[in-house]
Structures are given as C-alpha cells and as structure tokens.
Amino acid sequence: MTSFWLFLSKVFKFTFGFFDTFGNVLNWILFIVCCTLFTYWCYVLVVKLSGDKDKDYYSPTEGKHPYYDPKIYKKEG
C-alpha cells in the first residue's frame, strides 16, 4: 500500500512540474505575441499616420457599419 502512495506522490509531482513548465512556456508565447502587436501598433502610428498622413488615411470599414442606421431606427407615427 505504501508503494501505491509513493507512486501517486511521484505522479502529482510530475503533474505539477508539467503545469509549471507549460505555464512558463505559455507566458513567453503570449509575451512575444503582445510585443509583436505593440510593435505593429507603434509602426502604424509612427509610419502610416505620422505628420499629416492621417488626413489621407482610408479606413476600409468607414461608412459600412454606421452607429445610427436610419433604415433600422425610423420614426413611426
């Protein structure tokens, strides 16, 4: 019976070590992804929209999703 509990103890130690390692790997992956997104965001702000280029910027979704759509919200009465 003692050997069973020793085996179970080894399994728990392995499991917790696995989750600890997996958590560290996942944190590094998320850190790299967030750094990449932040760098791209800075690139867009500095290169594409710097100076007066923001006046020439064309948004591909502009006008397609209006906040107020008169077809949906029309006055009845």
Phi and psi in degrees as a GROMACS rama.xvg file:
@    title "Ramachandran Plot"
@    xaxis  label "Phi"
@    yaxis  label "Psi"
@TYPE xy
-64.2616  -38.2919  THR-2
-64.1314  -32.5631  SER-3
-63.1194  -45.142  PHE-4
-68.3168  -34.199  TRP-5
-67.0908  -40.7108  LEU-6
-63.0553  -44.958  PHE-7
-62.5501  -36.2743  LEU-8
-64.2209  -41.9965  SER-9
-64.7544  -38.0415  LYS-10
-63.8048  -45.0075  VAL-11
-63.325  -41.3821  PHE-12
-62.6981  -43.0085  LYS-13
-63.2126  -43.2009  PHE-14
-62.7496  -45.9866  THR-15
-66.7751  -37.0037  PHE-16
-65.1456  -38.9288  GLY-17
-63.1044  -46.7083  PHE-18
-65.6494  -35.6068  PHE-19
-64.2193  -45.7912  ASP-20
-65.213  -44.0943  THR-21
-62.2808  -39.5333  PHE-22
-62.5673  -41.5174  GLY-23
-65.0244  -43.4754  ASN-24
-63.0755  -43.8999  VAL-25
-63.521  -39.7392  LEU-26
-61.7055  -41.9062  ASN-27
-66.7949  -38.9884  TRP-28
-62.953  -46.8559  ILE-29
-64.582  -36.7839  LEU-30
-62.862  -43.7423  PHE-31
-66.5715  -40.8222  ILE-32
-63.6421  -44.1475  VAL-33
-67.1264  -38.2913  CYS-34
-63.4142  -38.6746  CYS-35
-65.4239  -44.8859  THR-36
-63.7882  -40.1567  LEU-37
-65.4234  -40.7611  PHE-38
-64.7167  -41.5335  THR-39
-63.9565  -40.8799  TYR-40
-61.5961  -44.1288  TRP-41
-63.6092  -39.1963  CYS-42
-60.5195  -45.0307  TYR-43
-64.2309  -42.7328  VAL-44
-66.9354  -40.8752  LEU-45
-85.0666  -45.9785  VAL-46
-86.4341  -50.6133  VAL-47
-80.064  -32.5628  LYS-48
-113.609  8.56018  LEU-49
-74.6121  160.049  SER-50
66.5059  -129.655  GLY-51
-109.205  19.0594  ASP-52
-69.7595  -19.7741  LYS-53
-66.7717  -21.2696  ASP-54
-72.3306  -28.2782  LYS-55
-92.443  -1.76427  ASP-56
-70.1314  133.523  TYR-57
-110.511  122.368  TYR-58
-89.6351  125.61  SER-59
-66.673  -17.57  PRO-60
-106.53  4.14647  THR-61
-66.6897  126.473  GLU-62
85.6901  -10.0613  GLY-63
-86.8836  -26.7163  LYS-64
-127.427  74.2134  HIS-65
-70.7371  150.1  PRO-66
-67.2844  -39.8625  TYR-67
-118.235  115.059  TYR-68
-105.623  111.998  ASP-69
-63.413  -21.7517  PRO-70
-68.5984  -34.4251  LYS-71
-84.5431  -47.8903  ILE-72
-102.223  87.7759  TYR-73
-118.261  148.33  LYS-74
-77.0487  126.525  LYS-75
-110.003  135.432  GLU-76
